[in-house]
């Protein structure tokens, strides 16, 4: 697993609104059974978007928005192979996390 990799949501019922999860966990913390993930929601279903907190991306042709305030830990075992990487967008993602935690 690599930081900023994107995974299909492990719950097929939730994929309609939240098709992907974005790994934002520090790569040096790898001996625990979970990964900290940001839900990537379908842009059309995301009603209130704050530019700095909720950056938008295109994954496999789908417009998605990072729901940064809803970050959560997911069991490592439930995540399969990554479907994409947002490593080139690391600056936007880290800025969203800084906005959430007040480090800006």
N, C-alpha and C positions, 0 to 999 in steps of 0.2 A: 504494500500500500504506500502511496506517495501523497504528500500534501498537495491539495488542489486537484486530485483525481475526482472524476464524477462517476457515480454508480447508479444503476437503476434502483428505484426504491424496492426494497425486498417485499413489501406488502402490495400484491397486485391490485387489491381494491383501492388503495390510496394513490396508485400511479396515475389515475385520471386527472387529478388536481396537482399531485406532487410526483412527477415522473422520475425525478433524480434527487440524489443526495450528493453534496459536495464535501469532501474531506478537508477540514481546516486544522486538524490536530498537528501539533509540533511533531516533526518526524523523529525526534529523539526520544519521544515517549511512545515506545512500541511494545512494551511488555505487559500491557493491560489488555483485557478482553474486549474493550470498546474503543470506538473512534468517535471523535466529536465531528458532527456533520451539520451542514446548513441545508435545509430543505430548499430545493429549487422548484418553485411553483409555476404552473402554466401562467403566462403573463395575463391572459384574458380573465383569469379567475382571481387575480391579485388586485383588490380594490383600492387600497391606500398605499401608494408607493412614495417613499422618501428617497430621493436620488442618491444621497451618500450612504444611506443605510441599506438600500435594496437595489444593488446593481443588476442590470439585465444582461442576459447572454443568449446565444443561439446554440443549441445542442441538437445534433441530428435533425436540423431543420425546424426545431421547436423553439419558440421564444419563451424563455423562462426568466423568473425573477428570484433572486436570493432572498429568502425570508430570514434575514440575519437574526432578528429578535427571537426566532423560534429554534435556535440551535439546540441540538440534543445529542446524547451519546447513543450510538447504535452498536449492537454486538458485532464484533469483527467477523464472526462466523456467518452472519446473515448477508454479508456483502460479497458479491461475486466479482468477476473481472471488471475493471473500469471500462466505461464506454467512451470516455473522453477525458481530456485534461484541460483545466483552466489555468495552468501555470503561467501562460502569457498574460493573464489577467490578475496576477497576484497582487499588484498594487491596488486595484479596485477592491478586491476582496479584503485585503488587510485594512484599507481605509474604512470599509463598512464595519469591520470588527472594532476598529478604533472608535468609530462613531458610537457603536453600541456600548462600549466600555468606558468612554470618556477620555480616551488617550490622544485625542486630536488637538 
